[in-house]
Amino acid sequence: MRRLVIDSATESCSVALIEDGVLIAGECLTLGRGHAERLVPMIAALPDQGRADVIAVDVGPGSFTGIRVGLAAARALAMAWGARLEGYESLALVAAMANAESPGTAVDVCMTGGHGEWFFQPFAADGTPLAPLVSLPPAEAIARSSAPVIAGSQSAAIAQARPGTRALDLRPDAQRLMLLSASALHDDPRPSYGRAPDARLPTAA
């Protein structure tokens, strides 16, 4: 079975082609912006232009545009190829990557969010979430952190405020998908923005 993995939810943009649990090819770039322009050529550069039986996509949280770009590409390719679609969360993959670097240790994942807030979620040593994802002001995220290992784009900031902790500056990478447990993948992927929308529909007077 072949699985195409698409990850464009954060400042990194990555793709991978995995067959029977073995990475065939992949690429990971730190873009910041420009995911829409780079993602499709990255997929096309994979063997067989990335064609696969299953397509896994990062549903967030992260950049609104990046999440939508990844989901749109995944859905279009799944329809064209008759492939099965599945999703996973960006923080869960970062936690799995951190667990691989620091086995047997609980991990707090903290990533850059929107409007000056940070996405925060604690994970057990086996990658199981210990609490729901939250979007917090930096001071609250630092106060909530208690794990010996911090991973993600804001890991250094938390580690600086918590001496003695280990910071792993990681971003989700599609090439590391096999580190996730099967339970972290779900059918019918939908965007996970990590915070309530800023816009509100007008209420009746």
N, C-alpha and C positions, 0 to 999 in steps of 0.2 A: 504494500500500500504506500502510495506517495502522498505527502502532505506539503502543501505550499503554506508558508507562514508569512504573514504580512504584519508589520509593526510600524506604525507611523503616528502613534498617539502622543509621543513626547518630542523633545528636540532632536532625538535620534530617529533615523529612518532605516529600517532593516528588512530584508527578505531572506528566506531560506527555503530550500527544497530538501525534504527529509524522506528517505525511503526505508521502511521497515526499521525505524529507529536510528538510522545512520544518516548523518548530514552529507548530502551530495554536493551542494554548493550554497553559497550565501554571501551577503554583503551587508555591512552596517556602516552608516555614515552619520556624523553629527552635523545636522543642517541648520537647526534653529527655525528657518523658514524654507519654503520651496518644496515641501513634500509632494504637492500635487504634480509638479513638473518632473520630479526625479523618480517617483515610485514606479510608474508603469515601465519606464526604461530599465529599471533595476530588475523588475520581474521578467521582462522580455530577454534580459541577458542570461537568465538561468537556463540550464539544459531543458530542451523541449519547450522553451519559453514559459517555464514554470508550471506546465500542465500537470494536474494532480487529481487524485480521487477525493481528497479532503482539503479544504482551505480553512486555516486557523487565522484569526485576526484579533489584534489587541483592541479592546473596546474602551480603553481608558482606565482611570481618568488621565487627563492630560490636556493637550490643546484641542479646543473645539474643532478647528479646521482639520488638524491632523487625524482626529478620531473619525470625522466624516469622510475624509479622503480614503482612509484605510477600509472602512466599512463599504463605501461605494465600490471600490475596486474589488473587494472580496465578493460582494453580492453579484456584481456583473460577471465576474469570472465563474462563479459557482453556477450561475444560470447558463452561461455559454457552454460550460463543460459538463453540466449535470453532476457537479461535485457536491459533496456534503459540506455544510458550513458550520463552523464552531468558533466560539470566542473565549477569550481569557482576559484577565485584568492585568494592567501594567505593573501594579505594585506587587502582585503575586509572583510575577516572573522575576522582578528584581529581588524579592525575598528568596526565591529558589536559587538565583545566581549567588546571592550572599551566603546561603546555606552551603553551597558547593565550595565556596572559598573558606568558610569558617564552620566546619561540620559540628553538629551537636550543640549549637548555640542559638538562643533566641535572637531575633532580629527585629528592630524597628525600622520600617521603611518610611522615608520622608522625601517627598518630591515637590518641586516647584508647582504651585497651583496658580489660581487666578487672583487678581486684585490684591496682591501682596500676601496672600495666604499660602499655606503649605498643605499638601495632602499627606496624611499620616495614618499608618496602620501597623500594629504590632503582629508579629508572626512567631509561632513556636519553632523549635529546632527542626521539626519535620515539615515546615512550610504551612502548617495549618493556621489560618487567621485567628488571633486571640480576641479581636474586637472588630467592629465594623470600621470601614473607611470613614475618615472625617476630614474636613477642610478647616484649618485653624490658623489664627494669627501665629506668627513665629514664636512668640513668648509662650503661648499655650501649648504648642507642639513640643517645645523644649521641656516644659514642665511635665508633660505627659510621658515623655520618653524615659524608659527604665532598663532597656535591654543593654547588654554589654557590647553589641554590635549595631551600628547604624548604617543603613544602606540607602543610596539614592542621591539625587542631585543636591539635596540640602544636608547630606550626612556630615560634611565638614563643619557646617555651622552649628549643628547640634553637638558634635563631639567637642568643639571648642568650648561650649558652655558646660559640658559634662566631662571633665578630665578623667582619663582612665578608660574611656570607651574607644572602640576601634571604628573608624570611618571607612566605608567602602563606596567610592564615588562611581556608582553603577547606573546605567540606563538600560531599559529593556532591549534585548537583542534577540531577534527572531531565531538566530542560529542556536540559541540555548533553550529552545522550547522544550526539549526532551527532559529538562530538569524538573518540569512541572508534573505533578501527579495527575492522573486521569480525572480525578474529581475536580480539578481546577479548570477543566475545559467544559464548556456547556453549549448546548444546541441553541438555535435561535438567538444569535448574539445581537445585543442592542447597546447603544451608546451609554457609557457610564461616565458622566461629566464630573462627578465627585462633589458637586455643590449645586445649590438651587440656582435657577436662572436669575440674572439681574433684572431683566425686563419683566414687567407684569402687565397682564391684560387689563384694560380699563374696566372698572366696575361701574355698574349702573348707578346713576345719581339717585 
